[in-house]
Amino acid sequence: MNDLVVRKAVREDCKRLMELVHELAVYEKAAHEITVTLEHFEESGFGDNPVWWAIVAESDHVIRGFGLFFIRYRTWKGQYMFLEDFVVARDFRGKGIGKIIFDRLIEEAKERKLKGMVWQVFDWNEPAINFYKKYDGVIFNKEWIDVFLPFE
């Protein structure tokens, strides 16, 4: 992909990012769980107090993939990049876009002087697991259980 541009996300990207989030949710058989509005998504990333940032990859002026992250603080270790979503559009997978985005996310974490990156992956998502194995990530939470307390 000779025309691929990798850059930080801007507010105008949010609609396309949400389309890709929906594509990911469909893949994970959880589209019905999306409740965030575009307005809330935009405000959360580009309002007065942003809580997330993203790296996008686009070709032909269309975002083909992205990695969305926030800063996670661990009292024992310090600040980490938490990779919330990492998506490449279905028709553009296998073209190296994911590696380019992921490598840029690593650069971003190092530029911010973070201690590392943390993310989650479903145990059934073999393509993602195989991708992550190339980076020698350490599976560290076999003893922990994720807990979620909704307020809505």
N, C-alpha and C positions, 0 to 999 in steps of 0.2 A: 504494500500500500504506500505508494510514493507520495500521495497527497495528505497523509495522516498528520494532523496537528494535535499535539498534546499540550493542554493548558489547564489553569485553574478555572473552575466553574464560575460563572457570573449569573446574576439573577435571571437573565433572559433564558438560561438553560433549563430552568426548573421544570417547565412543562415537559420537555423531552426526557429529563431525568425521571420524572414520575411515570412516563410511558414505559421506560425500561424497568423501573421498580415493579410496575404491573406485570411486565413480561416475566420477571424473576418470580413474582408471587404465583403466577400461573404455573411455572415450571415446578415450584415447590408445593403445588396443589393447595395454595392458601390465599388465592385472590380475594376471597370473601373477608379476609382479615384486614385488608387495607381500609383504614378509617381516616387517615390524614387528608386534609384538604390541600389544594395547591397553594392557597393563601398562607396556611400555617407552615407549609413546607418552605415557601419563599421567605417568610418572616424568620423562621428558625435558622436559615442559612445566610440571610442578607439583611436582617433587621439591625436594630441598634446593638443587640447582644447575640451575635451568631453563636450557635452551638455545634454546627457542623460545617465541614468544608469538603470540597470534592476536586478530583482531577478528572478531566474528561479527555476523550480521544474522538476526534471528528474527521470525517472525510467528506468531500463534496458539501461542506457546510452543514453536515448532519452528524450529531453525536452518535457514535457507534458503540461506545462503552464508557464506563466511569467507575471510579472508586470513591465512595463517600465515607468520611471518617469524622471522629470526634476525639477529644483528648480524654483519656481515662487516667485517673489517678489511683495508684495503689500505695497505701501507706507504707508498705514494706519495701517498695521498689522505686516509686516515683511516677513520672508521667510516661504514658504509652499512647501510641496511636491505636485507637480501636477502629478497625475496618468494619463498618456496619453493613455496607452493600458494595459488592464488586460484581459488575455485570458487563457482559459484552453481548450485543444484540445477536440473536440466534443466527442470522444469516452471515455474520462476520466472525464467528468463532473459528478457531483453527488457523487464523491468519497472522498470529503474533501480536494482536492488539492487546490481549490480556497481559502478556509479558511486559509490553511497553508501559502500560498503565501501572502495573504492580511495581516495576522497577522505579517509576517516577514517584510512587507512593513511598517507597523505601527512601529515596532521595529526600522527599519532603520531611519525613520523620527525622532523618539525620540532620537536615538543615534546622529543624526546630529543637535539636538536641534532646530528642526523646530517647527513652531507654530501649525502645523496640516497638514492635507491632503485635497486636492481639486481634484475633478474629475467631468466628465460629463457622463450622461447616457441618451439614448433616452427614451422618455416617453412611447414608445411602448414596451420596453425591460423589460417585467414583471419579467422574471427570475433574471435578474441583479438587478432590483429594489428591489425585495424580498430579495436577498442576502444582499444588502447594508443596508436594514432596520434593519438587525440584529446588525449593528454597530452604530445605532442611529445617522447617519449623518444628517446634517441640510441642507435642500434645501433652498438656499439663493438667487438664481438669477432669480426669477420669473419676476423681473422688468427689467432685462438686456437682450439685444439682442446680440448674437455672431455676430461679423463682421470679414470678411476675405478679405484681399487685396492681391491677387496673383501678383507676379512679372514675371511670365513666360508665 
